[in-house]
Amino acid sequence: MTRSPTGYGRWWGWLLGLLLVGPAVAQDGVLEHLLHRIQAQRALVWSYRTAWLQQQAAEWATMLPPRPPEPLPLALYERYPALGRLVAQAMPREEPAPAFVLESWRVVRRFERRWFQRRFGQDGWAYLGSNSWTPLDTLRTSELRARLQAHFGDPTRTLAEVDLYQRRPRDEYIQFEYWLVLNDSIPFRIMDVNGPFERGIVVASAPRYRNQLWAIRQALLGRLIAEPRRAPFVDYYYQRETDTWYLTGFDGRTFFLEPIRRPLMIPGRPRLSDID
């Protein structure tokens, strides 16, 4: 049973009165007795409160349904790699998709773009983004771009080939695109997500290969992880949100990202010699 604030005020009033009476009362032990009574009453109040909270917690636990675990922010996985491995082990495993047999591939060069578009660009595209925890989805795009340069050479299309004097949607301000033909008949595209500010890459193919995109990507781009060699490169990149142009690339030792003035006319792709 708890006491009201008025009851506590009465106890403290008596205590103050006794203090004012003088040392004679204190000698009789009355003050000590009252202090003991006050402490006992406060302990009783807290024991009742603790019991009430435990009872409420038990009722809430039976009323609320269990919730699935919340995913942790990416920054935590970067700071604590062991945490990411534990989460990966605990997550349910999906059945692996059937392997794709890659018999041949070739990169479409810049002068072949019209031919590629005429042959493969009529049916639209199915896309696969960076939506898993594989290295191809979590490595920085700049790192993947350097590996693509080492394995496949120059991209088919970069920002230097985009008509910059027309108002374009944001997703057309690409940093790079590789266009390939696999097994002599399958169109395949590799492109950046958000230039040097993102992780992973986006791949695309004809809609009829939508369900095989994951397997095709692994068959073709698994070499970027198995053989992580890099080659120097430099690209233009435009960040529309800040209206800023960049030279971004890899000089063979370090990655760089340098703001530049908007090119009035782009005569061609940038070169590493353009870097100060």
JORA-V413821 format. One record per pair of residues at least 6 apart in sequence whose C-alpha atoms are under 6 Angstrom apart, sorted by the first residue. I is the first residue (numbers start at 1). J is the second residue. D is the distance in Angstrom with one decimal. If there is no record, write none. Layout:
I;J;D
I;J;D
This chain:
2;45;5.4
77;84;5.2
99;215;5.7
100;215;5.4
100;216;5.7
103;183;5.5
104;182;5.7
104;183;4.8
105;181;5.7
105;182;4.4
106;180;5.5
106;181;5.6
107;179;6.0
107;180;4.4
108;179;5.4
108;180;5.4
109;156;5.1
110;156;5.0
125;205;5.5
125;206;4.9
125;207;5.5
126;204;5.4
126;205;5.5
126;206;5.8
126;207;4.9
126;210;5.7
127;203;5.8
127;204;4.3
128;202;5.8
128;203;5.4
129;202;4.6
130;137;4.7
130;200;5.4
136;200;5.6
137;200;4.1
138;199;5.5
138;200;5.5
139;199;5.5
139;200;5.7
140;199;4.1
141;196;5.9
141;198;5.9
141;199;4.8
141;200;5.3
142;196;5.4
146;230;4.9
146;231;5.3
147;224;6.0
147;229;5.8
147;230;4.5
149;231;5.6
150;230;5.2
150;231;4.7
155;177;5.7
155;178;4.9
156;177;5.9
156;178;5.0
156;179;5.9
157;176;5.8
157;177;5.1
158;175;5.5
158;176;4.4
159;174;5.8
159;175;5.5
160;268;5.9
160;269;5.4
175;195;5.5
175;237;5.3
176;191;5.8
177;190;5.5
177;191;4.4
178;189;5.5
178;190;5.0
179;188;5.9
179;189;4.6
180;188;5.1
181;187;4.8
187;205;5.6
188;204;5.7
188;205;4.8
189;203;5.4
189;204;5.1
190;202;5.9
190;203;4.6
191;201;5.9
191;202;5.3
192;201;5.0
193;201;5.5
232;250;4.9
232;251;5.0
232;252;5.0
233;249;5.2
233;250;5.4
234;248;5.6
234;249;4.1
235;247;5.8
235;248;5.4
236;246;5.8
236;247;4.9
237;245;5.8
237;246;5.1
238;244;5.8
238;245;4.5
245;259;5.7
245;260;5.5
245;262;5.9
246;258;5.3
246;259;4.3
246;260;5.4
247;257;5.8
247;258;5.2
248;256;5.6
248;257;4.4
249;255;5.7
249;256;5.5
